[in-house]
Amino acid sequence: MISDEPDDTFKARLDRMERRAPILLADPHYGPLYRAKGGPELIEEMRIEWREREERARARKLRWEASISEG
């Protein structure tokens, strides 16, 4: 399901989480906590949502281009 968050804000949050994940996973204290809270799974869900957002944006662009070419 796509959240109500704007695309640019969502992508920025996903990028930050992807940058932090390897650091957190490598830490002996925070790694187990991060895994226990479902951090890697959350990032994967966010990646799936981002792909859905990209597909919807492409579909909107194609519909827009088709309407322009018909008009």
PQR file of N, CA, C, O and H, with PARSE charges and radii, in Angstrom:
ATOM      1  N   MET A   1       0.835  -1.176   0.000 -0.4000 1.5000
ATOM      2  CA  MET A   1       0.000   0.000   0.000 -0.0000 2.0000
ATOM      3  C   MET A   1       0.885   1.247   0.000  0.5500 1.7000
ATOM      4  O   MET A   1       1.896   1.306   0.699 -0.5500 1.4000
ATOM      5  N   ILE A   2       0.503   2.204  -0.765 -0.4000 1.5000
ATOM      6  CA  ILE A   2       1.287   3.425  -0.856 -0.0000 2.0000
ATOM      7  C   ILE A   2       0.827   4.396   0.218  0.5500 1.7000
ATOM      8  O   ILE A   2      -0.365   4.663   0.375 -0.5500 1.4000
ATOM      9  H   ILE A   2      -0.319   2.157  -1.334  0.4000 1.0000
ATOM     10  N   SER A   3       1.798   4.917   0.952 -0.4000 1.5000
ATOM     11  CA  SER A   3       1.497   5.848   2.035 -0.0000 2.0000
ATOM     12  C   SER A   3       1.145   7.220   1.487  0.5500 1.7000
ATOM     13  O   SER A   3       1.274   7.468   0.288 -0.5500 1.4000
ATOM     14  H   SER A   3       2.766   4.700   0.825  0.4000 1.0000
ATOM     15  N   ASP A   4       0.703   8.108   2.359 -0.4000 1.5000
ATOM     16  CA  ASP A   4       0.308   9.459   1.972 -0.0000 2.0000
ATOM     17  C   ASP A   4       1.492  10.401   1.834  0.5500 1.7000
ATOM     18  O   ASP A   4       1.328  11.541   1.401 -0.5500 1.4000
ATOM     19  H   ASP A   4       0.598   7.907   3.333  0.4000 1.0000
ATOM     20  N   GLU A   5       2.665   9.946   2.191 -0.4000 1.5000
ATOM     21  CA  GLU A   5       3.865  10.782   2.156 -0.0000 2.0000
ATOM     22  C   GLU A   5       4.222  11.151   0.712  0.5500 1.7000
ATOM     23  O   GLU A   5       4.123  10.300  -0.172 -0.5500 1.4000
ATOM     24  H   GLU A   5       2.798   9.020   2.543  0.4000 1.0000
ATOM     25  N   PRO A   6       4.633  12.390   0.454 -0.5600 1.5000
ATOM     26  CA  PRO A   6       5.044  12.775  -0.906  0.2800 2.0000
ATOM     27  C   PRO A   6       6.245  11.943  -1.373  0.5500 1.7000
ATOM     28  O   PRO A   6       7.052  11.486  -0.564 -0.5500 1.4000
ATOM     29  N   ASP A   7       6.344  11.758  -2.685 -0.4000 1.5000
ATOM     30  CA  ASP A   7       7.398  10.913  -3.256 -0.0000 2.0000
ATOM     31  C   ASP A   7       8.800  11.364  -2.863  0.5500 1.7000
ATOM     32  O   ASP A   7       9.630  10.537  -2.484 -0.5500 1.4000
ATOM     33  H   ASP A   7       5.688  12.129  -3.342  0.4000 1.0000
ATOM     34  N   ASP A   8       9.074  12.661  -2.948 -0.4000 1.5000
ATOM     35  CA  ASP A   8      10.431  13.120  -2.649 -0.0000 2.0000
ATOM     36  C   ASP A   8      10.798  12.903  -1.186  0.5500 1.7000
ATOM     37  O   ASP A   8      11.938  12.550  -0.886 -0.5500 1.4000
ATOM     38  H   ASP A   8       8.400  13.333  -3.256  0.4000 1.0000
ATOM     39  N   THR A   9       9.865  13.106  -0.283 -0.4000 1.5000
ATOM     40  CA  THR A   9      10.112  12.878   1.143 -0.0000 2.0000
ATOM     41  C   THR A   9      10.309  11.388   1.419  0.5500 1.7000
ATOM     42  O   THR A   9      11.195  10.997   2.179 -0.5500 1.4000
ATOM     43  H   THR A   9       8.939  13.393  -0.527  0.4000 1.0000
ATOM     44  N   PHE A  10       9.475  10.572   0.793 -0.4000 1.5000
ATOM     45  CA  PHE A  10       9.578   9.127   0.962 -0.0000 2.0000
ATOM     46  C   PHE A  10      10.927   8.612   0.476  0.5500 1.7000
ATOM     47  O   PHE A  10      11.584   7.826   1.158 -0.5500 1.4000
ATOM     48  H   PHE A  10       8.756  10.890   0.175  0.4000 1.0000
ATOM     49  N   LYS A  11      11.337   9.067  -0.721 -0.4000 1.5000
ATOM     50  CA  LYS A  11      12.615   8.611  -1.291 -0.0000 2.0000
ATOM     51  C   LYS A  11      13.785   9.057  -0.422  0.5500 1.7000
ATOM     52  O   LYS A  11      14.740   8.301  -0.243 -0.5500 1.4000
ATOM     53  H   LYS A  11      10.803   9.705  -1.275  0.4000 1.0000
ATOM     54  N   ALA A  12      13.728  10.269   0.120 -0.4000 1.5000
ATOM     55  CA  ALA A  12      14.802  10.750   0.992 -0.0000 2.0000
ATOM     56  C   ALA A  12      14.893   9.894   2.253  0.5500 1.7000
ATOM     57  O   ALA A  12      15.989   9.561   2.705 -0.5500 1.4000
ATOM     58  H   ALA A  12      12.952  10.883  -0.025  0.4000 1.0000
ATOM     59  N   ARG A  13      13.732   9.538   2.821 -0.4000 1.5000
ATOM     60  CA  ARG A  13      13.725   8.695   4.026 -0.0000 2.0000
ATOM     61  C   ARG A  13      14.262   7.303   3.703  0.5500 1.7000
ATOM     62  O   ARG A  13      15.030   6.740   4.484 -0.5500 1.4000
ATOM     63  H   ARG A  13      12.842   9.809   2.454  0.4000 1.0000
ATOM     64  N   LEU A  14      13.867   6.745   2.567 -0.4000 1.5000
ATOM     65  CA  LEU A  14      14.371   5.433   2.163 -0.0000 2.0000
ATOM     66  C   LEU A  14      15.885   5.476   1.972  0.5500 1.7000
ATOM     67  O   LEU A  14      16.590   4.574   2.426 -0.5500 1.4000
ATOM     68  H   LEU A  14      13.243   7.202   1.933  0.4000 1.0000
ATOM     69  N   ASP A  15      16.386   6.504   1.312 -0.4000 1.5000
ATOM     70  CA  ASP A  15      17.838   6.629   1.108 -0.0000 2.0000
ATOM     71  C   ASP A  15      18.591   6.709   2.428  0.5500 1.7000
ATOM     72  O   ASP A  15      19.632   6.074   2.591 -0.5500 1.4000
ATOM     73  H   ASP A  15      15.813   7.236   0.943  0.4000 1.0000
ATOM     74  N   ARG A  16      18.067   7.487   3.371 -0.4000 1.5000
ATOM     75  CA  ARG A  16      18.717   7.585   4.694 -0.0000 2.0000
ATOM     76  C   ARG A  16      18.734   6.233   5.390  0.5500 1.7000
ATOM     77  O   ARG A  16      19.744   5.842   5.974 -0.5500 1.4000
ATOM     78  H   ARG A  16      17.220   8.003   3.238  0.4000 1.0000
ATOM     79  N   MET A  17      17.620   5.525   5.328 -0.4000 1.5000
ATOM     80  CA  MET A  17      17.556   4.212   5.981 -0.0000 2.0000
ATOM     81  C   MET A  17      18.521   3.232   5.328  0.5500 1.7000
ATOM     82  O   MET A  17      19.160   2.442   6.022 -0.5500 1.4000
ATOM     83  H   MET A  17      16.799   5.843   4.854  0.4000 1.0000
ATOM     84  N   GLU A  18      18.635   3.271   4.006 -0.4000 1.5000
ATOM     85  CA  GLU A  18      19.557   2.369   3.315 -0.0000 2.0000
ATOM     86  C   GLU A  18      21.013   2.695   3.640  0.5500 1.7000
ATOM     87  O   GLU A  18      21.848   1.793   3.704 -0.5500 1.4000
ATOM     88  H   GLU A  18      18.115   3.913   3.442  0.4000 1.0000
ATOM     89  N   ARG A  19      21.321   3.965   3.844 -0.4000 1.5000
ATOM     90  CA  ARG A  19      22.702   4.337   4.214 -0.0000 2.0000
ATOM     91  C   ARG A  19      23.026   3.904   5.641  0.5500 1.7000
ATOM     92  O   ARG A  19      24.153   3.494   5.919 -0.5500 1.4000
ATOM     93  H   ARG A  19      20.642   4.698   3.792  0.4000 1.0000
ATOM     94  N   ARG A  20      22.063   3.989   6.541 -0.4000 1.5000
ATOM     95  CA  ARG A  20      22.308   3.656   7.945 -0.0000 2.0000
ATOM     96  C   ARG A  20      22.293   2.167   8.224  0.5500 1.7000
ATOM     97  O   ARG A  20      22.966   1.709   9.148 -0.5500 1.4000
ATOM     98  H   ARG A  20      21.147   4.322   6.316  0.4000 1.0000
ATOM     99  N   ALA A  21      21.544   1.403   7.450 -0.4000 1.5000
ATOM    100  CA  ALA A  21      21.359  -0.022   7.730 -0.0000 2.0000
ATOM    101  C   ALA A  21      22.671  -0.795   7.857  0.5500 1.7000
ATOM    102  O   ALA A  21      22.837  -1.519   8.839 -0.5500 1.4000
ATOM    103  H   ALA A  21      20.998   1.775   6.700  0.4000 1.0000
ATOM    104  N   PRO A  22      23.612  -0.681   6.918 -0.5600 1.5000
ATOM    105  CA  PRO A  22      24.856  -1.459   7.063  0.2800 2.0000
ATOM    106  C   PRO A  22      25.638  -1.091   8.325  0.5500 1.7000
ATOM    107  O   PRO A  22      26.251  -1.955   8.952 -0.5500 1.4000
ATOM    108  N   ILE A  23      25.618   0.177   8.691 -0.4000 1.5000
ATOM    109  CA  ILE A  23      26.329   0.619   9.895 -0.0000 2.0000
ATOM    110  C   ILE A  23      25.681   0.011  11.136  0.5500 1.7000
ATOM    111  O   ILE A  23      26.367  -0.493  12.024 -0.5500 1.4000
ATOM    112  H   ILE A  23      25.120   0.879   8.182  0.4000 1.0000
ATOM    113  N   LEU A  24      24.353   0.066  11.184 -0.4000 1.5000
ATOM    114  CA  LEU A  24      23.639  -0.492  12.333 -0.0000 2.0000
ATOM    115  C   LEU A  24      23.809  -2.002  12.410  0.5500 1.7000
ATOM    116  O   LEU A  24      24.004  -2.549  13.496 -0.5500 1.4000
ATOM    117  H   LEU A  24      23.795   0.476  10.462  0.4000 1.0000
ATOM    118  N   LEU A  25      23.737  -2.677  11.274 -0.4000 1.5000
ATOM    119  CA  LEU A  25      23.863  -4.138  11.282 -0.0000 2.0000
ATOM    120  C   LEU A  25      25.255  -4.585  11.700  0.5500 1.7000
ATOM    121  O   LEU A  25      25.407  -5.648  12.303 -0.5500 1.4000
ATOM    122  H   LEU A  25      23.578  -2.232  10.392  0.4000 1.0000
ATOM    123  N   ALA A  26      26.268  -3.792  11.390 -0.4000 1.5000
ATOM    124  CA  ALA A  26      27.643  -4.163  11.740 -0.0000 2.0000
ATOM    125  C   ALA A  26      27.959  -3.907  13.211  0.5500 1.7000
ATOM    126  O   ALA A  26      28.917  -4.471  13.739 -0.5500 1.4000
ATOM    127  H   ALA A  26      26.145  -2.929  10.900  0.4000 1.0000
ATOM    128  N   ASP A  27      27.186  -3.082  13.868 -0.4000 1.5000
ATOM    129  CA  ASP A  27      27.444  -2.752  15.265 -0.0000 2.0000
ATOM    130  C   ASP A  27      27.057  -3.922  16.166  0.5500 1.7000
ATOM    131  O   ASP A  27      25.972  -4.483  16.012 -0.5500 1.4000
ATOM    132  H   ASP A  27      26.407  -2.624  13.440  0.4000 1.0000
ATOM    133  N   PRO A  28      27.929  -4.298  17.106 -0.5600 1.5000
ATOM    134  CA  PRO A  28      27.626  -5.452  17.963  0.2800 2.0000
ATOM    135  C   PRO A  28      26.445  -5.203  18.911  0.5500 1.7000
ATOM    136  O   PRO A  28      25.778  -6.153  19.321 -0.5500 1.4000
ATOM    137  N   HIS A  29      26.185  -3.967  19.255 -0.4000 1.5000
ATOM    138  CA  HIS A  29      25.069  -3.676  20.155 -0.0000 2.0000
ATOM    139  C   HIS A  29      23.780  -3.404  19.382  0.5500 1.7000
ATOM    140  O   HIS A  29      22.737  -3.985  19.680 -0.5500 1.4000
ATOM    141  H   HIS A  29      26.727  -3.195  18.922  0.4000 1.0000
ATOM    142  N   TYR A  30      23.856  -2.516  18.384 -0.4000 1.5000
ATOM    143  CA  TYR A  30      22.658  -2.100  17.667 -0.0000 2.0000
ATOM    144  C   TYR A  30      22.218  -3.089  16.584  0.5500 1.7000
ATOM    145  O   TYR A  30      21.046  -3.097  16.206 -0.5500 1.4000
ATOM    146  H   TYR A  30      24.703  -2.044  18.142  0.4000 1.0000
ATOM    147  N   GLY A  31      23.115  -3.906  16.087 -0.4000 1.5000
ATOM    148  CA  GLY A  31      22.765  -4.879  15.050 -0.0000 2.0000
ATOM    149  C   GLY A  31      21.636  -5.807  15.462  0.5500 1.7000
ATOM    150  O   GLY A  31      20.639  -5.910  14.746 -0.5500 1.4000
ATOM    151  H   GLY A  31      24.066  -3.900  16.393  0.4000 1.0000
ATOM    152  N   PRO A  32      21.764  -6.492  16.606 -0.5600 1.5000
ATOM    153  CA  PRO A  32      20.671  -7.370  17.041  0.2800 2.0000
ATOM    154  C   PRO A  32      19.371  -6.613  17.324  0.5500 1.7000
ATOM    155  O   PRO A  32      18.283  -7.119  17.047 -0.5500 1.4000
ATOM    156  N   LEU A  33      19.483  -5.413  17.870 -0.4000 1.5000
ATOM    157  CA  LEU A  33      18.283  -4.612  18.139 -0.0000 2.0000
ATOM    158  C   LEU A  33      17.597  -4.221  16.836  0.5500 1.7000
ATOM    159  O   LEU A  33      16.372  -4.273  16.727 -0.5500 1.4000
ATOM    160  H   LEU A  33      20.366  -5.002  18.095  0.4000 1.0000
ATOM    161  N   TYR A  34      18.395  -3.830  15.856 -0.4000 1.5000
ATOM    162  CA  TYR A  34      17.865  -3.417  14.560 -0.0000 2.0000
ATOM    163  C   TYR A  34      17.151  -4.586  13.872  0.5500 1.7000
ATOM    164  O   TYR A  34      16.073  -4.418  13.303 -0.5500 1.4000
ATOM    165  H   TYR A  34      19.390  -3.787  15.944  0.4000 1.0000
ATOM    166  N   ARG A  35      17.769  -5.776  13.933 -0.4000 1.5000
ATOM    167  CA  ARG A  35      17.139  -6.966  13.345 -0.0000 2.0000
ATOM    168  C   ARG A  35      15.864  -7.329  14.091  0.5500 1.7000
ATOM    169  O   ARG A  35      14.859  -7.672  13.467 -0.5500 1.4000
ATOM    170  H   ARG A  35      18.645  -5.913  14.395  0.4000 1.0000
ATOM    171  N   ALA A  36      15.892  -7.256  15.425 -0.4000 1.5000
ATOM    172  CA  ALA A  36      14.729  -7.614  16.232 -0.0000 2.0000
ATOM    173  C   ALA A  36      13.542  -6.688  15.970  0.5500 1.7000
ATOM    174  O   ALA A  36      12.389  -7.116  16.028 -0.5500 1.4000
ATOM    175  H   ALA A  36      16.708  -6.977  15.932  0.4000 1.0000
ATOM    176  N   LYS A  37      13.829  -5.427  15.684 -0.4000 1.5000
ATOM    177  CA  LYS A  37      12.747  -4.470  15.396 -0.0000 2.0000
ATOM    178  C   LYS A  37      12.276  -4.560  13.946  0.5500 1.7000
ATOM    179  O   LYS A  37      11.352  -3.845  13.557 -0.5500 1.4000
ATOM    180  H   LYS A  37      14.765  -5.079  15.637  0.4000 1.0000
ATOM    181  N   GLY A  38      12.890  -5.420  13.145 -0.4000 1.5000
ATOM    182  CA  GLY A  38      12.449  -5.619  11.770 -0.0000 2.0000
ATOM    183  C   GLY A  38      12.986  -4.589  10.799  0.5500 1.7000
ATOM    184  O   GLY A  38      12.350  -4.313   9.781 -0.5500 1.4000
ATOM    185  H   GLY A  38      13.641  -6.000  13.461  0.4000 1.0000
ATOM    186  N   GLY A  39      14.137  -4.018  11.088 -0.4000 1.5000
ATOM    187  CA  GLY A  39      14.725  -3.007  10.221 -0.0000 2.0000
ATOM    188  C   GLY A  39      14.928  -3.457   8.783  0.5500 1.7000
ATOM    189  O   GLY A  39      14.493  -2.764   7.863 -0.5500 1.4000
ATOM    190  H   GLY A  39      14.653  -4.242  11.915  0.4000 1.0000
ATOM    191  N   PRO A  40      15.580  -4.602   8.560 -0.5600 1.5000
ATOM    192  CA  PRO A  40      15.782  -5.048   7.174  0.2800 2.0000
ATOM    193  C   PRO A  40      14.469  -5.299   6.434  0.5500 1.7000
ATOM    194  O   PRO A  40      14.372  -5.012   5.241 -0.5500 1.4000
ATOM    195  N   GLU A  41      13.467  -5.827   7.119 -0.4000 1.5000
ATOM    196  CA  GLU A  41      12.176  -6.080   6.495 -0.0000 2.0000
ATOM    197  C   GLU A  41      11.478  -4.765   6.144  0.5500 1.7000
ATOM    198  O   GLU A  41      10.846  -4.656   5.094 -0.5500 1.4000
ATOM    199  H   GLU A  41      13.546  -6.060   8.089  0.4000 1.0000
ATOM    200  N   LEU A  42      11.593  -3.775   7.020 -0.4000 1.5000
ATOM    201  CA  LEU A  42      10.995  -2.471   6.763 -0.0000 2.0000
ATOM    202  C   LEU A  42      11.604  -1.830   5.524  0.5500 1.7000
ATOM    203  O   LEU A  42      10.892  -1.258   4.698 -0.5500 1.4000
ATOM    204  H   LEU A  42      12.106  -3.863   7.874  0.4000 1.0000
ATOM    205  N   ILE A  43      12.917  -1.927   5.398 -0.4000 1.5000
ATOM    206  CA  ILE A  43      13.581  -1.362   4.224 -0.0000 2.0000
ATOM    207  C   ILE A  43      13.107  -2.077   2.958  0.5500 1.7000
ATOM    208  O   ILE A  43      12.877  -1.432   1.935 -0.5500 1.4000
ATOM    209  H   ILE A  43      13.495  -2.392   6.068  0.4000 1.0000
ATOM    210  N   GLU A  44      12.961  -3.380   3.019 -0.4000 1.5000
ATOM    211  CA  GLU A  44      12.486  -4.118   1.846 -0.0000 2.0000
ATOM    212  C   GLU A  44      11.060  -3.710   1.484  0.5500 1.7000
ATOM    213  O   GLU A  44      10.744  -3.575   0.302 -0.5500 1.4000
ATOM    214  H   GLU A  44      13.147  -3.904   3.850  0.4000 1.0000
ATOM    215  N   GLU A  45      10.201  -3.513   2.470 -0.4000 1.5000
ATOM    216  CA  GLU A  45       8.837  -3.045   2.209 -0.0000 2.0000
ATOM    217  C   GLU A  45       8.858  -1.653   1.580  0.5500 1.7000
ATOM    218  O   GLU A  45       8.071  -1.359   0.680 -0.5500 1.4000
ATOM    219  H   GLU A  45      10.458  -3.622   3.431  0.4000 1.0000
ATOM    220  N   MET A  46       9.753  -0.811   2.055 -0.4000 1.5000
ATOM    221  CA  MET A  46       9.856   0.540   1.502 -0.0000 2.0000
ATOM    222  C   MET A  46      10.375   0.501   0.068  0.5500 1.7000
ATOM    223  O   MET A  46       9.942   1.301  -0.762 -0.5500 1.4000
ATOM    224  H   MET A  46      10.392  -1.050   2.786  0.4000 1.0000
ATOM    225  N   ARG A  47      11.286  -0.405  -0.237 -0.4000 1.5000
ATOM    226  CA  ARG A  47      11.780  -0.547  -1.616 -0.0000 2.0000
ATOM    227  C   ARG A  47      10.647  -0.973  -2.552  0.5500 1.7000
ATOM    228  O   ARG A  47      10.529  -0.473  -3.671 -0.5500 1.4000
ATOM    229  H   ARG A  47      11.638  -1.055   0.437  0.4000 1.0000
ATOM    230  N   ILE A  48       9.821  -1.899  -2.079 -0.4000 1.5000
ATOM    231  CA  ILE A  48       8.677  -2.349  -2.874 -0.0000 2.0000
ATOM    232  C   ILE A  48       7.730  -1.172  -3.121  0.5500 1.7000
ATOM    233  O   ILE A  48       7.263  -0.964  -4.240 -0.5500 1.4000
ATOM    234  H   ILE A  48       9.917  -2.305  -1.171  0.4000 1.0000
ATOM    235  N   GLU A  49       7.453  -0.408  -2.062 -0.4000 1.5000
ATOM    236  CA  GLU A  49       6.583   0.757  -2.222 -0.0000 2.0000
ATOM    237  C   GLU A  49       7.188   1.761  -3.197  0.5500 1.7000
ATOM    238  O   GLU A  49       6.466   2.348  -4.001 -0.5500 1.4000
ATOM    239  H   GLU A  49       7.832  -0.577  -1.152  0.4000 1.0000
ATOM    240  N   TRP A  50       8.500   1.965  -3.138 -0.4000 1.5000
ATOM    241  CA  TRP A  50       9.133   2.915  -4.050 -0.0000 2.0000
ATOM    242  C   TRP A  50       8.975   2.455  -5.501  0.5500 1.7000
ATOM    243  O   TRP A  50       8.707   3.264  -6.389 -0.5500 1.4000
ATOM    244  H   TRP A  50       9.087   1.487  -2.484  0.4000 1.0000
ATOM    245  N   ARG A  51       9.145   1.141  -5.737 -0.4000 1.5000
ATOM    246  CA  ARG A  51       8.954   0.618  -7.093 -0.0000 2.0000
ATOM    247  C   ARG A  51       7.512   0.847  -7.559  0.5500 1.7000
ATOM    248  O   ARG A  51       7.287   1.189  -8.720 -0.5500 1.4000
ATOM    249  H   ARG A  51       9.364   0.483  -5.015  0.4000 1.0000
ATOM    250  N   GLU A  52       6.537   0.662  -6.666 -0.4000 1.5000
ATOM    251  CA  GLU A  52       5.136   0.918  -7.009 -0.0000 2.0000
ATOM    252  C   GLU A  52       4.921   2.391  -7.338  0.5500 1.7000
ATOM    253  O   GLU A  52       4.201   2.724  -8.280 -0.5500 1.4000
ATOM    254  H   GLU A  52       6.719   0.384  -5.723  0.4000 1.0000
ATOM    255  N   ARG A  53       5.544   3.264  -6.564 -0.4000 1.5000
ATOM    256  CA  ARG A  53       5.423   4.699  -6.833 -0.0000 2.0000
ATOM    257  C   ARG A  53       6.010   5.043  -8.198  0.5500 1.7000
ATOM    258  O   ARG A  53       5.434   5.835  -8.943 -0.5500 1.4000
ATOM    259  H   ARG A  53       6.128   2.993  -5.799  0.4000 1.0000
ATOM    260  N   GLU A  54       7.161   4.446  -8.526 -0.4000 1.5000
ATOM    261  CA  GLU A  54       7.778   4.706  -9.826 -0.0000 2.0000
ATOM    262  C   GLU A  54       6.891   4.209 -10.962  0.5500 1.7000
ATOM    263  O   GLU A  54       6.750   4.887 -11.981 -0.5500 1.4000
ATOM    264  H   GLU A  54       7.629   3.803  -7.920  0.4000 1.0000
ATOM    265  N   GLU A  55       6.291   3.028 -10.795 -0.4000 1.5000
ATOM    266  CA  GLU A  55       5.409   2.486 -11.823 -0.0000 2.0000
ATOM    267  C   GLU A  55       4.195   3.384 -12.024  0.5500 1.7000
ATOM    268  O   GLU A  55       3.781   3.622 -13.159 -0.5500 1.4000
ATOM    269  H   GLU A  55       6.405   2.478  -9.967  0.4000 1.0000
ATOM    270  N   ARG A  56       3.629   3.879 -10.944 -0.4000 1.5000
ATOM    271  CA  ARG A  56       2.470   4.768 -11.051 -0.0000 2.0000
ATOM    272  C   ARG A  56       2.856   6.080 -11.735  0.5500 1.7000
ATOM    273  O   ARG A  56       2.097   6.610 -12.547 -0.5500 1.4000
ATOM    274  H   ARG A  56       3.965   3.685 -10.022  0.4000 1.0000
ATOM    275  N   ALA A  57       4.027   6.595 -11.405 -0.4000 1.5000
ATOM    276  CA  ALA A  57       4.478   7.836 -12.035 -0.0000 2.0000
ATOM    277  C   ALA A  57       4.681   7.621 -13.539  0.5500 1.7000
ATOM    278  O   ALA A  57       4.320   8.484 -14.339 -0.5500 1.4000
ATOM    279  H   ALA A  57       4.643   6.165 -10.745  0.4000 1.0000
ATOM    280  N   ARG A  58       5.255   6.480 -13.927 -0.4000 1.5000
ATOM    281  CA  ARG A  58       5.436   6.170 -15.342 -0.0000 2.0000
ATOM    282  C   ARG A  58       4.094   6.055 -16.053  0.5500 1.7000
ATOM    283  O   ARG A  58       3.930   6.547 -17.169 -0.5500 1.4000
ATOM    284  H   ARG A  58       5.548   5.779 -13.277  0.4000 1.0000
ATOM    285  N   ALA A  59       3.141   5.406 -15.404 -0.4000 1.5000
ATOM    286  CA  ALA A  59       1.814   5.250 -16.003 -0.0000 2.0000
ATOM    287  C   ALA A  59       1.137   6.606 -16.179  0.5500 1.7000
ATOM    288  O   ALA A  59       0.507   6.855 -17.207 -0.5500 1.4000
ATOM    289  H   ALA A  59       3.275   5.006 -14.497  0.4000 1.0000
ATOM    290  N   ARG A  60       1.263   7.488 -15.179 -0.4000 1.5000
ATOM    291  CA  ARG A  60       0.686   8.836 -15.303 -0.0000 2.0000
ATOM    292  C   ARG A  60       1.323   9.592 -16.463  0.5500 1.7000
ATOM    293  O   ARG A  60       0.636  10.281 -17.216 -0.5500 1.4000
ATOM    294  H   ARG A  60       1.774   7.285 -14.344  0.4000 1.0000
ATOM    295  N   LYS A  61       2.639   9.459 -16.601 -0.4000 1.5000
ATOM    296  CA  LYS A  61       3.346  10.151 -17.677 -0.0000 2.0000
ATOM    297  C   LYS A  61       2.897   9.622 -19.035  0.5500 1.7000
ATOM    298  O   LYS A  61       2.679  10.398 -19.965 -0.5500 1.4000
ATOM    299  H   LYS A  61       3.198   8.900 -15.989  0.4000 1.0000
ATOM    300  N   LEU A  62       2.759   8.304 -19.151 -0.4000 1.5000
ATOM    301  CA  LEU A  62       2.316   7.723 -20.413 -0.0000 2.0000
ATOM    302  C   LEU A  62       0.898   8.166 -20.758  0.5500 1.7000
ATOM    303  O   LEU A  62       0.608   8.472 -21.915 -0.5500 1.4000
ATOM    304  H   LEU A  62       2.937   7.673 -18.395  0.4000 1.0000
ATOM    305  N   ARG A  63       0.009   8.202 -19.756 -0.4000 1.5000
ATOM    306  CA  ARG A  63      -1.356   8.677 -20.004 -0.0000 2.0000
ATOM    307  C   ARG A  63      -1.343  10.133 -20.434  0.5500 1.7000
ATOM    308  O   ARG A  63      -2.085  10.528 -21.334 -0.5500 1.4000
ATOM    309  H   ARG A  63       0.245   7.953 -18.816  0.4000 1.0000
ATOM    310  N   TRP A  64      -0.504  10.928 -19.795 -0.4000 1.5000
ATOM    311  CA  TRP A  64      -0.412  12.350 -20.140 -0.0000 2.0000
ATOM    312  C   TRP A  64       0.098  12.503 -21.571  0.5500 1.7000
ATOM    313  O   TRP A  64      -0.457  13.282 -22.347 -0.5500 1.4000
ATOM    314  H   TRP A  64       0.099  10.608 -19.064  0.4000 1.0000
ATOM    315  N   GLU A  65       1.146  11.767 -21.924 -0.4000 1.5000
ATOM    316  CA  GLU A  65       1.689  11.838 -23.285 -0.0000 2.0000
ATOM    317  C   GLU A  65       0.653  11.381 -24.316  0.5500 1.7000
ATOM    318  O   GLU A  65       0.560  11.950 -25.404 -0.5500 1.4000
ATOM    319  H   GLU A  65       1.597  11.134 -21.294  0.4000 1.0000
ATOM    320  N   ALA A  66      -0.117  10.361 -23.971 -0.4000 1.5000
ATOM    321  CA  ALA A  66      -1.147   9.877 -24.893 -0.0000 2.0000
ATOM    322  C   ALA A  66      -2.240  10.920 -25.074  0.5500 1.7000
ATOM    323  O   ALA A  66      -2.738  11.106 -26.184 -0.5500 1.4000
ATOM    324  H   ALA A  66      -0.042   9.899 -23.087  0.4000 1.0000
ATOM    325  N   SER A  67      -2.614  11.593 -24.012 -0.4000 1.5000
ATOM    326  CA  SER A  67      -3.662  12.608 -24.132 -0.0000 2.0000
ATOM    327  C   SER A  67      -3.166  13.816 -24.936  0.5500 1.7000
ATOM    328  O   SER A  67      -3.941  14.437 -25.663 -0.5500 1.4000
ATOM    329  H   SER A  67      -2.209  11.441 -23.110  0.4000 1.0000
ATOM    330  N   ILE A  68      -1.908  14.140 -24.810 -0.4000 1.5000
ATOM    331  CA  ILE A  68      -1.328  15.243 -25.572 -0.0000 2.0000
ATOM    332  C   ILE A  68      -1.293  14.889 -27.066  0.5500 1.7000
ATOM    333  O   ILE A  68      -1.615  15.724 -27.912 -0.5500 1.4000
ATOM    334  H   ILE A  68      -1.278  13.635 -24.220  0.4000 1.0000
ATOM    335  N   SER A  69      -0.909  13.671 -27.379 -0.4000 1.5000
ATOM    336  CA  SER A  69      -0.792  13.274 -28.780 -0.0000 2.0000
ATOM    337  C   SER A  69      -2.169  13.156 -29.445  0.5500 1.7000
ATOM    338  O   SER A  69      -2.289  13.363 -30.653 -0.5500 1.4000
ATOM    339  H   SER A  69      -0.648  12.992 -26.692  0.4000 1.0000
ATOM    340  N   GLU A  70      -3.203  12.829 -28.672 -0.4000 1.5000
ATOM    341  CA  GLU A  70      -4.565  12.743 -29.225 -0.0000 2.0000
ATOM    342  C   GLU A  70      -5.149  14.136 -29.455  0.5500 1.7000
ATOM    343  O   GLU A  70      -5.926  14.345 -30.387 -0.5500 1.4000
ATOM    344  H   GLU A  70      -3.106  12.662 -27.691  0.4000 1.0000
ATOM    345  N   GLY A  71      -4.772  15.079 -28.602 -0.4000 1.5000
ATOM    346  CA  GLY A  71      -5.369  16.409 -28.658 -0.0000 2.0000
ATOM    347  C   GLY A  71      -4.811  17.214 -29.726  0.5500 1.7000
ATOM    348  O   GLY A  71      -5.211  18.364 -29.906 -0.5500 1.4000
ATOM    349  H   GLY A  71      -4.141  14.909 -27.845  0.4000 1.0000
TER
END
